[in-house]
Amino acid sequence: MNSIRQRSGKSTASLLLFTAPFLLVFAVFFLYPLARGVLLSFTDWNGIQRTASFNGLHNYIELFTDDPRFLYSLWITFIFTALTVIVSNALSLVLAVLIESVKRFKNTLRTLFFLPYVFSLVVVGFTWKIMYIEVLPDIAKLSPLLEFLNLDYIGHPQLALYAVIVMNIWFSLGYYMIIYLAGIQTIDASVMEAASLDGATGWTRFRAMTVPLLMPSISICIFTSITSSLKIFDAIFVLTGGGPGYATESIALNIYYEAFGTANRFGYGMAKSVTLGVIVLLVSYLQLKFFKSREVEA
């Protein structure tokens, strides 16, 4: 019994020894700033002065009762997230199935579709900004049928958000496609062959077998797309800056302007950051719980 306890103690000590550097870095660079930020959300600190006054729940009450700009950015973020998650995952799943079904140029197609994700989203944002302002209007001049390309996509309040969504879908499509391709390749071919012998059509196999067996991959892609969309900042900042007006201002961008813009209300901005963090955690938990219950094994 004593020897078992000694071995257990040595294993625990070895585990702590190997994980101590990570735990130290994690505590210093994540847990401490997180706790500090939560504390600052209950103050009126402006981000400059060395002292801050505690104001209780005033920041949280204000952002839900007296800050229509924040509530509007919340609505914009949810619209952006819903459309981006649904369209990007649907397109990437279909694209993965189509690429896996072809016999030639698989590697070339994978590389071409994944290539945009290699670049920084800031670079992609500047590129699409040039396309919306200069390239598309020039293409529209080639034919009257292409006149719709001459619209003011990033300057129109009703079109700007969809312009950002299109850019973000194009950017992330290849990343999700690779995950779905990996999931498709893990499906046992004999399962699909048995379904074909039983008379299942291509659509039936896709709906009744491929999708259920891909639930782990779908769960990962949905989780990744939801969290990244709820926290979207750089794409909108580069392409529209939140404009025109506040038509494309996400929560993250609203927090940035509140804490580091002309308002200099860092404590209030931290209250919004904590709220965003709670929203991301809650939505991610519900999504993971929903899809985890639907995962099946081949």
VOBA-1610 file (N, C-alpha, C; in pm, whole numbers, padded with zeros to 5 digits, always signed):
BEGIN
Met+00083-00120+00000Met+00000+00000+00000Met+00087+00126+00000Asn+00192+00122+00084Asn+00282+00238+00091Asn+00353+00260-00042Ser+00391+00150-00108Ser+00461+00164-00236Ser+00369+00224-00342Ile+00240+00188-00336Ile+00144+00244-00431Ile+00129+00394-00408Arg+00120+00433-00281Arg+00109+00576-00248Arg+00234+00653-00290Gln+00350+00591-00272Gln+00474+00657-00312Gln+00479+00679-00462Arg+00438+00575-00538Arg+00437+00590-00684Arg+00336+00697-00727Ser+00221+00698-00660Ser+00120+00799-00692Ser+00171+00939-00661Gly+00241+00953-00547Gly+00297+01082-00511Gly+00403+01128-00608Lys+00488+01034-00653Lys+00590+01068-00751Lys+00529+01109-00884Ser+00421+01040-00925Ser+00354+01074-01051Ser+00293+01214-01043Thr+00232+01244-00928Thr+00174+01377-00910Thr+00281+01484-00911Ala+00393+01457-00844Ala+00503+01554-00840Ala+00561+01575-00979Ser+00576+01467-01056Ser+00628+01479-01192Ser+00532+01559-01280Leu+00403+01533-01263Leu+00303+01606-01341Leu+00309+01755-01310Leu+00316+01790-01182Leu+00324+01931-01143Leu+00453+01995-01193Leu+00561+01918-01191Leu+00689+01971-01237Leu+00685+02005-01385Phe+00626+01919-01464Phe+00621+01942-01609Phe+00519+02050-01647Thr+00410+02058-01571Thr+00306+02156-01605Thr+00327+02291-01537Ala+00419+02301-01442Ala+00439+02426-01368Ala+00475+02544-01459Pro+00566+02529-01557Pro+00596+02644-01644Pro+00474+02695-01719Phe+00393+02601-01772Phe+00272+02643-01843Phe+00174+02710-01749Leu+00153+02650-01631Leu+00058+02707-01535Leu+00101+02847-01491Leu+00231+02866-01477Leu+00282+02997-01437Leu+00256+03101-01546Val+00290+03066-01669Val+00266+03157-01781Val+00117+03183-01799Phe+00036+03077-01785Phe-00109+03090-01799Phe-00167+03183-01693Ala-00117+03170-01571Ala-00167+03254-01462Ala-00126+03400-01479Val-00001+03422-01522Val+00051+03559-01532Val-00009+03633-01651Phe-00021+03563-01764Phe-00062+03631-01887Phe-00209+03612-01924Phe-00282+03530-01848Phe-00424+03513-01878Phe-00511+03533-01754Leu-00488+03455-01649Leu-00576+03462-01533Leu-00568+03596-01463Tyr-00445+03647-01443Tyr-00432+03776-01374Tyr-00493+03890-01456Pro-00461+03903-01587Pro-00528+04009-01665Pro-00680+03994-01669Leu-00727+03868-01673Leu-00871+03846-01674Leu-00935+03895-01545Ala-00876+03855-01432Ala-00930+03899-01303Ala-00920+04051-01288Arg-00808+04107-01333Arg-00791+04252-01327Arg-00894+04324-01413Gly-00921+04271-01530Gly-01020+04332-01617Gly-01159+04329-01559Val-01195+04216-01496Val-01327+04205-01432Val-01340+04308-01321Leu-01235+04326-01241Leu-01238+04426-01134Leu-01251+04567-01190Leu-01181+04597-01299Leu-01188+04730-01359Leu-01325+04759-01419Ser-01401+04653-01453Ser-01534+04675-01510Ser-01631+04734-01407Phe-01593+04732-01281Phe-01676+04792-01176Phe-01623+04929-01134Thr-01541+04990-01218Thr-01484+05121-01187Thr-01512+05219-01301Asp-01475+05345-01278Asp-01488+05448-01382Asp-01352+05487-01438Trp-01257+05394-01436Trp-01121+05425-01481Trp-01121+05466-01627Asn-01041+05570-01657Asn-01035+05619-01796Asn-00917+05563-01874Gly-00838+05474-01814Gly-00726+05414-01883Gly-00599+05496-01877Ile-00603+05614-01814Ile-00487+05702-01809Ile-00444+05728-01665Gln-00537+05768-01582Gln-00506+05800-01443Gln-00464+05675-01366Arg-00387+05696-01261Arg-00337+05583-01183Arg-00441+05531-01085Thr-00544+05610-01057Thr-00647+05568-00963Thr-00781+05556-01034Ala-00868+05476-00976Ala-01003+05456-01031Ala-01102+05447-00916Ser-01222+05499-00939Ser-01326+05497-00837Ser-01421+05381-00862Phe-01454+05310-00756Phe-01547+05198-00766Phe-01689+05252-00783Asn-01760+05204-00885Asn-01897+05251-00908Asn-01999+05137-00913Gly-01963+05021-00862Gly-02057+04911-00851Gly-02103+04859-00986Leu-02234+04840-00996Leu-02294+04786-01119Leu-02337+04895-01216His-02291+05018-01194His-02336+05130-01278His-02303+05106-01425Asn-02184+05055-01454Asn-02145+05031-01595Asn-02236+04930-01662Tyr-02268+04822-01591Tyr-02352+04717-01649Tyr-02496+04764-01666Ile-02544+04843-01571Ile-02680+04897-01584Ile-02687+04993-01702Glu-02584+05076-01718Glu-02584+05174-01826Glu-02582+05108-01964Leu-02500+05005-01981Leu-02486+04948-02116Leu-02613+04877-02163Phe-02700+04835-02070Phe-02824+04771-02111Phe-02945+04865-02109Thr-02933+04980-02043Thr-03048+05070-02032Thr-03026+05206-02096Asp-02902+05247-02115Asp-02877+05382-02164Asp-02764+05386-02267Asp-02752+05281-02346Asp-02648+05277-02449Asp-02703+05208-02574Pro-02787+05280-02651Pro-02844+05218-02771Pro-02740+05178-02873Arg-02625+05246-02874Arg-02520+05210-02969Arg-02466+05071-02938Phe-02449+05038-02810Phe-02402+04905-02773Phe-02505+04799-02809Leu-02633+04826-02781Leu-02738+04730-02814Leu-02747+04708-02965Tyr-02726+04815-03042Tyr-02728+04801-03187Tyr-02609+04718-03235Ser-02491+04740-03175Ser-02373+04661-03212Ser-02392+04515-03174Leu-02468+04490-03067Leu-02501+04353-03029Leu-02587+04288-03137Trp-02685+04361-03188Trp-02772+04311-03294Trp-02692+04288-03422Ile-02604+04380-03457Ile-02520+04365-03576Ile-02431+04242-03565Thr-02375+04220-03446Thr-02288+04104-03425Thr-02364+03974-03440Phe-02486+03968-03389Phe-02565+03846-03401Phe-02604+03818-03546Ile-02639+03924-03621Ile-02670+03905-03763Ile-02547+03855-03837Phe-02434+03918-03811Phe-02308+03877-03875Phe-02275+03733-03841Thr-02290+03696-03715Thr-02257+03560-03671Thr-02350+03457-03735Ala-02480+03484-03734Ala-02576+03388-03788Ala-02552+03361-03936Leu-02538+03468-04014Leu-02519+03451-04158Leu-02383+03388-04190Thr-02281+03432-04121Thr-02146+03379-04147Thr-02137+03231-04112Val-02189+03193-03996Val-02180+03054-03952Val-02258+02962-04046Ile-02380+03000-04080Ile-02464+02914-04164Ile-02408+02901-04305Val-02378+03014-04367Val-02335+03010-04507Val-02196+02949-04521Ser-02102+02990-04437Ser-01964+02940-04450Ser-01956+02790-04426Asn-02029+02739-04327Asn-02025+02596-04299Asn-02098+02516-04406Ala-02210+02568-04455Ala-02283+02496-04560Ala-02199+02489-04687Leu-02141+02601-04727Leu-02060+02603-04849Leu-01935+02517-04835Ser-01868+02527-04722Ser-01745+02449-04705Ser-01773+02300-04698Leu-01886+02260-04641Leu-01921+02118-04636Leu-01950+02066-04777Val-02028+02140-04852Val-02058+02100-04991Val-01930+02097-05073Leu-01846+02196-05054Leu-01720+02202-05127Leu-01630+02084-05093Ala-01626+02046-04966Ala-01544+01931-04925Ala-01595+01803-04990Val-01727+01786-04994Val-01785+01666-05055Val-01754+01662-05204Leu-01765+01775-05271Leu-01739+01779-05415Leu-01592+01751-05445Ile-01502+01811-05367Ile-01359+01790-05391Ile-01321+01645-05365Glu-01380+01586-05261Glu-01348+01447-05229Glu-01403+01352-05335Ser-01505+01394-05407Ser-01565+01306-05508Ser-01490+01307-05641Val-01410+01411-05665Val-01336+01417-05791Val-01213+01327-05781Lys-01164+01283-05895Lys-01053+01190-05898Lys-00920+01258-05928Arg-00925+01377-05990Arg-00802+01444-06027Arg-00797+01584-05966Phe-00677+01634-05946Phe-00652+01771-05900Phe-00704+01797-05758Lys-00714+01692-05677Lys-00761+01712-05540Lys-00670+01805-05462Asn-00541+01777-05466Asn-00446+01857-05391Asn-00442+02001-05439Thr-00453+02018-05571Thr-00452+02154-05627Thr-00574+02233-05579Leu-00690+02170-05581Leu-00812+02236-05537Leu-00808+02269-05388Arg-00757+02176-05309Arg-00745+02203-05165Arg-00655+02324-05140Thr-00544+02328-05211Thr-00449+02439-05192Thr-00510+02572-05233Leu-00579+02574-05346Leu-00637+02698-05396Leu-00743+02753-05300Phe-00827+02665-05249Phe-00934+02712-05160Phe-00882+02746-05021Phe-00773+02682-04978Phe-00717+02710-04846Phe-00626+02832-04847Leu-00576+02869-04966Leu-00476+02976-04977Leu-00519+03108-04912Pro-00644+03155-04926Pro-00680+03283-04863Pro-00659+03285-04712Tyr-00677+03169-04647Tyr-00664+03164-04501Tyr-00520+03182-04455Val-00425+03164-04546Val-00284+03181-04510Val-00252+03328-04483Phe-00321+03418-04552Phe-00293+03560-04539Phe-00359+03619-04415Ser-00302+03730-04370Ser-00360+03802-04257Ser-00495+03860-04297Leu-00588+03861-04203Leu-00720+03916-04231Leu-00714+04066-04258Val-00613+04132-04203Val-00594+04274-04232Val-00558+04295-04378Val-00467+04212-04429Val-00430+04219-04571Val-00550+04186-04659Val-00625+04084-04621Val-00745+04048-04696Val-00846+04163-04695Gly-00860+04230-04581Gly-00953+04341-04572Gly-00917+04455-04664Phe-00789+04491-04669Phe-00745+04597-04760Phe-00766+04556-04906Thr-00741+04429-04936Thr-00759+04381-05073Thr-00905+04391-05116Trp-00995+04345-05031Trp-01137+04352-05063Trp-01187+04497-05068Lys-01127+04583-04989Lys-01166+04724-04995Lys-01134+04783-05132Ile-01018+04748-05185Ile-00981+04793-05320Ile-01076+04733-05422Met-01113+04607-05405Met-01205+04542-05498Met-01341+04612-05499Tyr-01394+04641-05379Tyr-01525+04705-05371Tyr-01523+04846-05428Ile-01412+04919-05411Ile-01407+05059-05452Ile-01366+05076-05598Glu-01270+04993-05645Glu-01213+05015-05777Glu-01237+04902-05876Val-01216+04778-05834Val-01219+04666-05928Val-01361+04636-05976Leu-01455+04618-05884Leu-01592+04583-05924Leu-01658+04690-06011Pro-01644+04819-05981Pro-01701+04921-06071Pro-01642+04916-06211Asp-01513+04886-06222Asp-01451+04875-06354Asp-01505+04755-06431Ile-01529+04644-06361Ile-01586+04527-06427Ile-01729+04556-06472Ala-01802+04635-06392Ala-01941+04667-06425Ala-01953+04745-06555Lys-01847+04815-06594Lys-01851+04894-06717Lys-01844+04808-06843Leu-01809+04680-06826Leu-01794+04593-06943Leu-01927+04555-07005Ser-02032+04552-06925Ser-02162+04509-06978Ser-02274+04565-06891Pro-02387+04600-06952Pro-02502+04645-06873Pro-02554+04537-06777Leu-02530+04412-06809Leu-02575+04303-06723Leu-02498+04299-06591Leu-02381+04362-06589Leu-02297+04363-06470Leu-02311+04493-06390Glu-02416+04569-06417Glu-02433+04698-06352Glu-02448+04687-06201Phe-02494+04571-06153Phe-02512+04553-06008Phe-02378+04556-05934Leu-02268+04533-06005Leu-02136+04538-05942Leu-02091+04680-05912Asn-02162+04778-05964Asn-02124+04918-05947Asn-02190+04982-05825Leu-02250+04902-05739Leu-02313+04954-05618Leu-02209+04995-05516Asp-02247+05086-05428Asp-02157+05132-05321Asp-02167+05033-05205Tyr-02094+04922-05216Tyr-02112+04813-05121Tyr-02070+04849-04979Ile-01960+04920-04962Ile-01913+04949-04827Ile-01950+05090-04781Gly-02021+05163-04866Gly-02064+05297-04828Gly-02214+05308-04807His-02286+05200-04836His-02431+05200-04821His-02468+05131-04690Pro-02552+05194-04606Pro-02584+05136-04474Pro-02647+04997-04481Gln-02725+04969-04588Gln-02790+04839-04599Gln-02703+04733-04666Leu-02595+04774-04731Leu-02511+04678-04803Leu-02378+04651-04734Ala-02333+04744-04651Ala-02198+04734-04594Ala-02179+04608-04512Leu-02278+04575-04429Leu-02264+04456-04345Leu-02253+04330-04429Tyr-02332+04319-04534Tyr-02327+04201-04621Tyr-02196+04196-04698Ala-02138+04312-04729Ala-02007+04315-04794Ala-01901+04256-04703Val-01908+04288-04574Val-01813+04232-04478Val-01835+04082-04462Ile-01962+04040-04459Ile-01993+03898-04444Ile-01939+03817-04562Val-01956+03868-04683Val-01904+03799-04803Val-01753+03783-04794Met-01684+03890-04753Met-01539+03883-04741Met-01498+03780-04637Asn-01564+03778-04524Asn-01528+03687-04415Asn-01555+03542-04454Ile-01665+03518-04526Ile-01694+03381-04573Ile-01587+03335-04670Trp-01551+03421-04764Trp-01446+03387-04860Trp-01315+03355-04790Phe-01284+03429-04684Phe-01159+03410-04612Phe-01155+03277-04537Ser-01265+03240-04473Ser-01266+03122-04386Ser-01311+02993-04454Leu-01357+03003-04577Leu-01413+02887-04646Leu-01314+02771-04654Gly-01191+02799-04691Gly-01092+02694-04707Gly-01055+02626-04577Tyr-01054+02702-04468Tyr-01019+02644-04337Tyr-01121+02539-04294Tyr-01248+02573-04301Tyr-01353+02478-04264Tyr-01358+02361-04362Met-01329+02389-04489Met-01328+02283-04589Met-01226+02175-04554Ile-01108+02215-04508Ile-01004+02120-04471Ile-01050+02032-04356Ile-01118+02090-04258Ile-01168+02012-04144Ile-01272+01911-04190Tyr-01361+01956-04278Tyr-01463+01863-04330Tyr-01400+01754-04416Leu-01299+01789-04493Leu-01231+01688-04573Leu-01166+01582-04484Ala-01105+01625-04375Ala-01045+01530-04282Ala-01151+01438-04222Gly-01269+01495-04192Gly-01376+01413-04138Gly-01430+01314-04239Ile-01444+01356-04363Ile-01495+01267-04468Ile-01400+01150-04490Gln-01272+01177-04483Gln-01173+01072-04507Gln-01168+00969-04394Thr-01224+01001-04278Thr-01228+00905-04167Thr-01350+00813-04175Ile-01445+00845-04263Ile-01564+00761-04276Ile-01528+00632-04349Asp-01568+00521-04293Asp-01537+00391-04352Asp-01607+00378-04487Ala-01531+00352-04591Ala-01587+00340-04726Ala-01688+00226-04737Ser-01670+00122-04657Ser-01761+00008-04664Ser-01903+00047-04620Val-01913+00146-04532Val-02045+00192-04488Val-02119+00255-04605Met-02052+00338-04682Met-02113+00401-04798Met-02145+00299-04907Glu-02055+00200-04924Glu-02080+00096-05024Glu-02203+00013-04987Ala-02219-00015-04860Ala-02336-00091-04816Ala-02464-00012-04839Ala-02458+00118-04815Ala-02575+00203-04839Ala-02610+00208-04988Ser-02507+00211-05074Ser-02530+00213-05218Ser-02594+00083-05264Leu-02547-00029-05208Leu-02605-00158-05244Leu-02749-00170-05200Asp-02785-00098-05093Asp-02923-00100-05044Asp-03012-00005-05122Gly-02955+00065-05220Gly-03035+00152-05306Gly-03039+00297-05265Ala-02955+00338-05170Ala-02953+00478-05126Ala-02891+00566-05234Thr-02959+00674-05268Thr-02906+00769-05367Thr-02797+00855-05305Gly-02733+00938-05389Gly-02627+01025-05340Gly-02675+01122-05234Trp-02794+01184-05258Trp-02848+01278-05161Trp-02887+01208-05030Thr-02943+01087-05042Thr-02982+01012-04922Thr-02860+00975-04841Arg-02753+00931-04907Arg-02630+00897-04835Arg-02572+01019-04766Phe-02577+01133-04835Phe-02523+01255-04776Phe-02604+01298-04654Arg-02737+01294-04666Arg-02823+01343-04558Arg-02829+01247-04440Ala-02840+01118-04469Ala-02864+01020-04364Ala-02738+00957-04308Met-02624+00968-04381Met-02503+00901-04335Met-02384+00995-04324Thr-02356+01070-04430Thr-02238+01156-04426Thr-02249+01263-04318Val-02362+01333-04315Val-02379+01440-04217Val-02375+01388-04073Pro-02450+01282-04036Pro-02439+01231-03899Pro-02298+01186-03861Leu-02229+01121-03955Leu-02094+01075-03925Leu-01993+01190-03919Leu-02030+01304-03976Leu-01943+01423-03972Leu-01973+01514-03854Met-02059+01474-03762Met-02097+01561-03652Met-01978+01610-03568Pro-01875+01529-03542Pro-01759+01584-03472Pro-01692+01699-03547Ser-01678+01685-03678Ser-01620+01792-03760Ser-01713+01913-03765Ile-01844+01887-03780Ile-01940+01997-03782Ile-01938+02073-03651Ser-01928+02000-03540Ser-01924+02064-03408Ser-01802+02155-03395Ile-01687+02108-03443Ile-01565+02189-03436Ile-01577+02314-03521Cys-01627+02298-03644Cys-01638+02412-03735Cys-01741+02513-03685Ile-01855+02465-03636Ile-01956+02556-03583Ile-01903+02631-03463Phe-01835+02559-03374Phe-01778+02623-03255Phe-01677+02731-03294Thr-01587+02697-03385Thr-01484+02792-03428Thr-01546+02913-03497Ser-01642+02890-03585Ser-01702+03001-03659Ser-01785+03091-03568Ile-01854+03032-03470Ile-01934+03114-03379Ile-01845+03203-03293Thr-01743+03145-03232Thr-01657+03224-03144Thr-01582+03333-03220Ser-01531+03299-03338Ser-01458+03400-03416Ser-01552+03509-03468Ser-01675+03474-03502Ser-01770+03573-03552Ser-01818+03667-03441Leu-01843+03613-03323Leu-01886+03697-03211Leu-01778+03795-03170Lys-01652+03758-03193Lys-01540+03846-03155Lys-01482+03922-03274Ile-01552+03925-03386Ile-01498+03984-03508Ile-01459+04130-03486Phe-01339+04165-03529Phe-01290+04301-03511Phe-01211+04349-03632Asp-01102+04278-03665Asp-01007+04327-03764Asp-01067+04341-03903Ala-01152+04245-03944Ala-01211+04253-04078Ala-01297+04377-04093Ile-01380+04404-03993Ile-01469+04520-03999Ile-01388+04649-03983Phe-01289+04647-03896Phe-01209+04767-03871Phe-01137+04811-03999Val-01084+04716-04073Val-01009+04749-04194Val-01102+04787-04309Leu-01212+04712-04325Leu-01297+04731-04442Leu-01388+04854-04429Thr-01453+04870-04314Thr-01550+04980-04301Thr-01527+05068-04179Gly-01447+05022-04084Gly-01428+05099-03962Gly-01553+05107-03877Gly-01651+05021-03903Gly-01777+05023-03831Gly-01885+05103-03902Gly-01848+05175-04007Gly-01943+05260-04079Gly-02011+05186-04194Pro-02088+05260-04272Pro-02121+05402-04253Pro-02208+05425-04130Gly-02177+05527-04055Gly-02242+05546-03926Gly-02199+05436-03832Tyr-02295+05359-03783Tyr-02267+05242-03700Tyr-02322+05116-03764Ala-02338+05117-03896Ala-02407+05009-03967Ala-02334+04876-03958Thr-02203+04878-03938Thr-02126+04753-03931Thr-02044+04743-03803Glu-02081+04817-03702Glu-02002+04818-03579Glu-02035+04696-03493Ser-01940+04606-03478Ser-01957+04487-03395Ser-01933+04523-03249Ile-01958+04425-03161Ile-01937+04449-03018Ile-01790+04478-02991Ala-01701+04399-03051Ala-01558+04418-03028Ala-01513+04556-03074Leu-01565+04602-03185Leu-01530+04734-03235Leu-01588+04843-03146Asn-01708+04822-03098Asn-01769+04917-03004Asn-01688+04927-02876Ile-01639+04814-02828Ile-01554+04813-02708Ile-01425+04891-02733Tyr-01365+04871-02849Tyr-01242+04940-02884Tyr-01261+05092-02884Tyr-01368+05139-02949Tyr-01393+05283-02955Tyr-01426+05339-02816Glu-01492+05258-02733Glu-01529+05306-02600Glu-01407+05318-02509Ala-01318+05220-02517Ala-01204+05217-02425Ala-01085+05298-02476Phe-01061+05298-02605Phe-00941+05362-02659Phe-00971+05478-02753Gly-01098+05506-02779Gly-01135+05618-02865Gly-01140+05748-02788Thr-01220+05839-02837Thr-01228+05971-02773Thr-01297+05965-02638Ala-01377+05860-02613Ala-01448+05851-02485Ala-01355+05825-02368Asn-01250+05745-02389Asn-01155+05710-02283Asn-01225+05656-02158Arg-01320+05569-02179Arg-01392+05506-02067Arg-01349+05360-02060Phe-01231+05338-02006Phe-01175+05203-02005Phe-01255+05111-01916Gly-01298+05159-01800Gly-01378+05076-01710Gly-01509+05034-01773Tyr-01572+05128-01842Tyr-01699+05098-01910Tyr-01674+05001-02025Gly-01564+05018-02095Gly-01527+04926-02202Gly-01502+04786-02149Met-01443+04775-02030Met-01420+04644-01971Met-01551+04577-01932Ala-01649+04656-01890Ala-01781+04599-01860Ala-01841+04538-01986Lys-01824+04606-02099Lys-01872+04551-02226Lys-01792+04426-02264Ser-01663+04426-02236Ser-01580+04309-02267Ser-01623+04187-02186Val-01652+04209-02058Val-01699+04099-01973Val-01832+04046-02024Thr-01919+04137-02065Thr-02048+04096-02120Thr-02030+04013-02246Leu-01940+04056-02335Leu-01910+03980-02455Leu-01854+03843-02421Gly-01764+03837-02322Gly-01708+03709-02281Gly-01814+03613-02231Val-01909+03663-02154Val-02018+03579-02103Val-02105+03529-02218Ile-02133+03616-02316Ile-02213+03576-02431Ile-02143+03466-02510Val-02012+03482-02534Val-01936+03382-02609Val-01935+03249-02535Leu-01912+03252-02403Leu-01910+03128-02324Leu-02046+03059-02326Leu-02153+03136-02311Leu-02286+03078-02306Leu-02325+03016-02440Val-02304+03090-02549Val-02339+03039-02681Val-02254+02917-02716Ser-02125+02922-02685Ser-02037+02809-02714Ser-02077+02685-02636Tyr-02114+02704-02510Tyr-02156+02589-02428Tyr-02282+02525-02483Leu-02381+02607-02518Leu-02507+02553-02572Leu-02485+02484-02706Gln-02398+02542-02788Gln-02370+02482-02919Gln-02301+02347-02903Leu-02199+02341-02817Leu-02126+02216-02796Leu-02216+02109-02737Lys-02302+02147-02645Lys-02394+02051-02583Lys-02493+01999-02686Phe-02541+02086-02774Phe-02638+02046-02876Phe-02577+01947-02975Phe-02458+01979-03027Phe-02398+01894-03129Phe-02337+01767-03069Lys-02290+01775-02944Lys-02230+01657-02882Lys-02333+01546-02865Ser-02456+01582-02838Ser-02561+01482-02820Ser-02601+01416-02951Arg-02558+01473-03064Arg-02596+01420-03196Arg-02482+01351-03266Glu-02368+01339-03201Glu-02254+01270-03262Glu-02276+01119-03258Val-02240+01055-03368Val-02252+00910-03378Val-02120+00851-03419Glu-02104+00723-03402Glu-01982+00654-03441Glu-02010+00564-03559Ala-01912+00557-03650Ala-01928+00470-03767Ala-01924+00324-03726
//
